Amino acid sequence: MLARLVRVSRTPCSLRTRTSLSPARRLSAMATQSSADRSNLIPFSSRLKEGRALAEDVWSIFNAANLPADCINLGQGYMNFAPPAWVREQAEEALRSVTANHYSHPKGRMRLRQAIKDVYSPQFGRELDVEQNILVTSGANEGQYSVFTAFLEDGDEVIMFEPFFDQYLPSVTFNGGKPVYVPLHPPSHDLAHATSDDWTIDLAELRRAVTPKTKMIILNTPHNPVGKVFTRDELEGIAAVAEEFNLLVMSDEVYESLVFDGKEHVRIANIPGMWDRTVTVCSAGKTFAATGWRVGYLIGPQSIIKPTLAATTRIVFCSNSPMQEAVAGGLELAPKHDFYATQLREYTARRNILCEAFDQLGLKYSQPQGSYFVLLDISDVKFPEDYAFPDSVKGRGRDFRACWFIALEIGVSTIPVSEFYCEEHASIGEAYARFAFCKDEDTLRAAVERLQGLKKYIQKP
Ligand SMILES: Cc1ncc(COP(=O)(O)O)c(C=O)c1O
């Protein structure tokens, strides 16, 4: 009826007198319409059905609102502490100025691009050009989205290693891409002390995943949620596949400054021949404990940055201006505050608090060599299958039920890892719960104390 009304109202005046409803009938039709169900008046795009964008995702299930109020949140990967005071001061200063409160150049504010150039040129072993090689984005997420918009044609395949950061999936499918999954292989459950190095890639499997439609490989090192820092050998293997099949590599390195135990963070862009086909993704939110500021940046050759700039300009136009200034200040002042080394020490201590607790409990886990996540092997945690699980977790993997049980009975929330797999490979993830240690030490110690309560649910085979 509404459609008919709209059509009628578009009829030229001369005809309308003959065909339109009288004002009284029109009002009555509208009244009928408004009493009908209007909650789904406008159909939404079918693209939301892909990429699990409409599915009840793990974040809404394991949301603070669904869990006991005093549950300690080691689920979500954001910090429970503020950015360093000297970085916050830069933000305050920016807010007091005039220009930093207004639009920035879509490439990013010059002060920030210059700071990125100064920090990263030595790391990439080349003089980065602030006009051609650096693009500031609204967090790493939007930078990645813009790369997909700039490079994917409908039906192009994008290879991602599982477990994968869940945002990749809708970002790829919204842009017409088709995700193709290659799992990392977990350590054997029998291994006494696994590290994230024991999660391995099978290069033959990667090669088999390539088809004539493959356009891109997404790499994530240091890895969320495994904590794996890809070795030079592994990266050379991936690079060889990219080179052979002419693939773009999107290297998500948002945890670049969290690499533990003296392990080397190798950038795939620095492997010979790879600069021209690699875009490196960074996040100031991760680096400066400022995930809500939404500042990220891309580094790469002009051939990748220029089309991505065209996309990002039409998606957001520019990123948050005052926070760009603050991040520029952060990068400039970091050496003076010995920031990276201090932060690494703090995160190492946080990681160790959790890992020592798992050792005491006798539970297996993969000691992460990067990022701020630990995967705990929950196969030996037994819970009553008839526990009062909500429907949202009942239909999901064992890990969903285990994490729900741990949250309610132990009071520590974590994230089930099967969420980061496609259906076909979800059983690999079902053995793990992800603990985030981007939390202050007191919170971690309180969580560790509660985790002692797990003892009575541990049953070894
Ligand atoms: C692997 C990975 N990439 C990208 C992001 C998003 O970063 P940003 O907050 O800068 O968008 C995250 C955040 O959790 C992440 O874990």
The ligand as an SDF file (V2000), in Angstrom:
LIG
                    3D

 16 16  0  0  0  0  0  0  0  0999 V2000
   44.9990   -9.0000   14.0960 C   0  0  0  0  0  0  0  0  0  0  0  0
   44.2670   -7.7100   14.2370 C   0  0  0  0  0  0  0  0  0  0  0  0
   44.2320   -6.8670   13.1940 N   0  0  0  0  0  0  0  0  0  0  0  0
   43.5990   -5.6950   13.2780 C   0  0  0  0  0  0  0  0  0  0  0  0
   42.9460   -5.3030   14.4350 C   0  0  0  0  0  0  0  0  0  0  0  0
   42.2090   -4.0140   14.4580 C   0  0  0  0  0  0  0  0  0  0  0  0
   43.0310   -2.9440   14.8130 O   0  0  0  0  0  0  0  0  0  0  0  0
   42.4260   -1.4760   14.9490 P   0  0  0  0  0  0  0  0  0  0  0  0
   41.8280   -1.3670   16.2970 O   0  0  0  0  0  0  0  0  0  0  0  0
   43.5920   -0.5590   14.7360 O   0  0  0  0  0  0  0  0  0  0  0  0
   41.3960   -1.3420   13.8670 O   0  0  0  0  0  0  0  0  0  0  0  0
   42.9490   -6.1630   15.5410 C   0  0  0  0  0  0  0  0  0  0  0  0
   42.2260   -5.7910   16.7740 C   0  0  0  0  0  0  0  0  0  0  0  0
   41.9350   -6.6040   17.6210 O   0  0  0  0  0  0  0  0  0  0  0  0
   43.6400   -7.3870   15.4470 C   0  0  0  0  0  0  0  0  0  0  0  0
   43.6860   -8.2470   16.4680 O   0  0  0  0  0  0  0  0  0  0  0  0
  1  2  1  0
  2  3  1  0
  2 15  2  0
  3  4  2  0
  4  5  1  0
  5  6  1  0
  5 12  2  0
  6  7  1  0
  7  8  1  0
  8  9  2  0
  8 10  1  0
  8 11  1  0
 12 13  1  0
 12 15  1  0
 13 14  2  0
 15 16  1  0
M  END
$$$$
